């Protein structure tokens, strides 16, 4: 692996006597990790080895392809670089918060937030439509009910939602130096000019993100790069320009190998000191008392006839049916009452999509299936995740079934999708776009 000469010169200046140890880390393979989806299970797949020290639900793995397993499609876990898990640990999310993940795709941090915040609200945003779509798919796969996915610029969000969030996460676009060991493309795209451009863009994002944090709330900033310009210099500039914010400690203080940043600003994770790639995170707090904030809520409404169709379906097939309280076109939703007004903001989901109403019939969504437990559904069949039947289902094939009507298919007790049974056959309802 040939590192850019200018990058090596910068790292030597930054690290001093630790430089050789850092460079030697490139002789080792990148660390691989996954995080258990505690909304669905506590079981870890066989490929897992030891736990990630800074994330209770995170594990390392060396061999195997856990992304190709039926349990992955069921949302039992999320494959995530171990150091990236440190950001939400640093944020110290408490259940019941209203949290915004401003630059969220592909969804690792958002889904980690949702696991810690099952009775709160997580809003996951990405400005690029294609990335927002991936974010929405991962939110669905992990069975998250209490989330919105939006596609808007930080400027738009700051204008629409002023100072309403308990926590705002800014995992800022960066020069990617911490990913050199993992992604060759990050090396080929690196330049000092790009570092400077990233630093300038990050300051702009921070200046908009601060407007979304309520008094007493937290602004958590992170990058996967080493450059001082993108990390400590940005935080120092922000604190100097915003006297109503202060740096606060985090649970990362207790983790061996994670060290304070330059001048005590934030935290740095180095691949020669922890089992993970390069990362930076800082936790800032807006001064003042943390209080409930009044803000315009999303207007919740649903067509009476469509609501009846859903209730009739739910009474027939579910033991524990989510409440239907909202509608967007043909899609019915269970929307958290704390959802802020979405006027002027493009969204992909407003809570849990329950299903669609068309031609006088209700058809349940894949999102609903993945949010349910088998015990919530009257008709369900459980497959071994390693079985030929599980593979056949993911391919879109029909299965044998002695039930009638909508049936939940699960693997190892974790929901995977719908089927519709009649005459001894389960017609496959796994979405065509997801079939393997």
PyMOL commands that set and color helices and strands:
alter all, ss='L'
color gray80, all
select helices_A, chain A and resi 5-27+66-68+70-73+82-91+108-116+129-141+154-160+177-179+184-188+192-212+232-241+251-254+262-264+304-317+366-371+374-376+388-395+432-434
alter helices_A, ss='H'
color red, helices_A
select strands_A, chain A and resi 33-36+48-51+58-61+77-79+98-101+121-125+147-150+165-171+213-223+245-247+259-260+267-269+279-286+326-328+331-334+347-350+352-358+361-364+380-383+399-400+405-411+414-422+425-428
alter strands_A, ss='S'
color yellow, strands_A
deselect
rebuild
show_as cartoon
